[in-house]
């Protein structure tokens, strides 16, 4: 049962990877991977009281700032593309 459950979870993870790359880009998938890692570190700190060093905390903050910036610029880019399409006769 455990092996079957593990296989189903692996299949769903791969399916989500193909969905993310297919609907966005490989860079977005990479950003998502970094975000998951940050959430893992924060979750370990909050749930299990795993210590975070100053370097880890600064790394998490820098990574999250980069992800937010990337998301902002991509959304602005998409809005500009939509407005250009709407202006075409």
C-alpha positions in Angstrom: 0.0 0.0 0.0 2.8 2.4 0.8 4.6 1.7 -2.5 1.3 2.3 -4.4 0.7 5.5 -2.5 4.2 6.7 -3.2 3.8 5.9 -6.9 0.5 7.9 -7.0 2.1 10.9 -5.3 5.1 10.7 -7.7 2.7 10.6 -10.7 0.8 13.7 -9.3 4.0 15.6 -8.7 5.2 14.9 -12.3 1.8 15.8 -13.6 1.9 19.2 -11.8 5.4 19.8 -13.2 4.2 19.3 -16.7 1.2 21.5 -16.1 3.3 24.3 -14.7 5.9 24.2 -17.5 3.1 23.8 -20.1 1.1 26.8 -18.9 4.0 29.1 -17.9 7.7 28.5 -18.5 10.7 26.6 -17.2 11.8 29.7 -15.3 8.5 29.9 -13.5 8.8 26.2 -12.5 12.3 27.0 -11.2 10.9 29.9 -9.2 8.2 27.6 -7.8 10.9 25.1 -6.8 12.8 27.8 -4.8 9.5 28.9 -3.2 8.8 25.3 -2.1 12.2 25.1 -0.5 11.7 28.4 1.4 8.3 27.1 2.6 10.0 23.9 3.7 12.6 25.8 5.8 10.0 28.1 7.3 7.7 25.1 8.1 10.6 23.3 9.8 11.3 26.4 11.9 7.6 27.0 12.8 6.5 23.4 13.3 9.5 21.6 14.6 11.5 24.5 16.1 14.4 23.7 13.7 16.9 26.5 14.2 17.5 29.0 11.3 20.8 30.7 11.0 21.1 34.4 10.0 22.3 33.3 6.6 19.3 31.1 6.0 16.9 33.8 7.1 18.5 36.3 4.8 18.6 33.8 2.0 14.9 33.1 2.5 14.1 36.8 2.4 16.2 37.4 -0.7 14.6 34.5 -2.5 11.1 35.5 -1.6 11.9 39.1 -2.7 13.2 37.8 -6.0 10.1 35.6 -6.5 7.8 38.5 -5.8 9.7 40.7 -8.2 9.6 38.1 -10.9 5.9 37.6 -10.4 5.3 41.4 -10.5 7.2 41.8 -13.7 5.6 38.9 -15.4 2.1 40.2 -14.5 3.0 43.6 -15.8 4.3 42.0 -19.0 1.1 40.0 -19.4 -1.1 43.1 -18.9 0.9 45.0 -21.5 0.4 42.2 -23.9 -3.3 42.1 -23.3 -3.7 45.9 -23.7 -1.7 45.7 -27.0 -4.0 43.0 -28.3 -7.1 45.0 -27.2 -5.9 48.1 -29.1 -5.5 46.2 -32.4 -8.4 47.0 -34.9 
